[in-house]
Amino acid sequence: MLEKHLQELEKLKKSARKLAAAASAKNTHRTYKAQWKKYEAWCKNFDVEPLPAQEEVLCLYIAWLLEKGWKAATIRTAVAALKYRIHSEVGEKSSPFGRVFAEVYEGTLKTIGIKQEQAPAVSNRDFWRVIRKIPDNTLEGVRDRAILMLLRATGLRRSELVALEVGSISWVPGGALLEILRGKTDQYGRGRSIYLTHTKKEKRCPLYAIQRWIEWAELKEGPLFRGVINNNRVRSKPISGRSVANIVAKWCDKAGLKGVTPHSMRATFVTEAVRRGASGGAIREVTGHKSRAMIERYTRKLSGKNTSATKISGMGGR
């Protein structure tokens, strides 16, 4: 009888773990899984067991990540992944992440410099210079124009962009509604809608760019952005997030802009929206940011640029 109850409890534990996993954003779960595999590979290389986790081993792993030049943000993600997996196995009460680990972790972040690097924003002038580099008479060029213009107009994450389907767009008088089914911080899959309007100039209109891509690619349903073969044939599967990053980097490089990523377009959207006086709530409705903290970072950054320290200190600055 006792054995039967234990079996039932074990089943309930597995169900509870599945429910907890479903509560995590899909992309976050994928990232954590990848980070855990890296930790397992490191353990195998140094002939130590990943589980049960030992505090000393975890400290050595963090030191190794620092030695390999990992950035602070990536190390934070790795630690979050380790805690997620290890706590799911042993619970937080038996956590190996004790005082010694906390000190090593804090020291690591201080050594790197804890300030998170932000993707560089791109000025409007530079952005249109990039767009002019993209041909508008090839299948690949038409697609890439639509991708960059949509990223710039909405601040979408690349994972959200590649998940778009033809049916994600509802055309309405004067514009369109873009349905984002699930974003990075949208753990419960509530989704959000982004309203886009047509601009006066067709060549600067993201909706026109999307319509043109749909027509050129002869899309009726399924993934919106897909791979292109030999510039004349469209794949059936969606492009990957890595492909989006490569597309952005490719055309920005041709325009002389280095280090630009899809997240730069997101940073540009928020920066311009703040500059134009949009409220934090309105910006988050479009970008899907969960907290005000990220928006406030851009606000503070702009505020610092627009305020002369010598002027407000009374030293006569302009």
Secondary structure, 3 states (H helix, E strand, C coil): CHHHHHHHHHHHHHHHHHHHHHHCCHHHHHHHHHHHHHHHHHHHHCCCCCCCCCHHHHHHHHHHHHHCCCCHHHHHHHHHHHHHHHHHHHCHHHCCCCHHHHHHHHHHHHHHCCCCCCCCCCCHHHHHHHHHHCCCCCHHHHHHHHHHHHHHHHCCCHHHHHCCEHHHEEEECCEEEEEECCCCCCCCCCCEEEEEECCCCHHHCHHHHHHHHHHHHCCCCCECCEEEECCCEEEEEECCHHHHHHHHHHHHHHCCCCCCCHHHHHHHHHHHHHHCCCCHHHHHHHHCCCCCHHHHHHHHHHHHHHCCHHHHCCCCCC
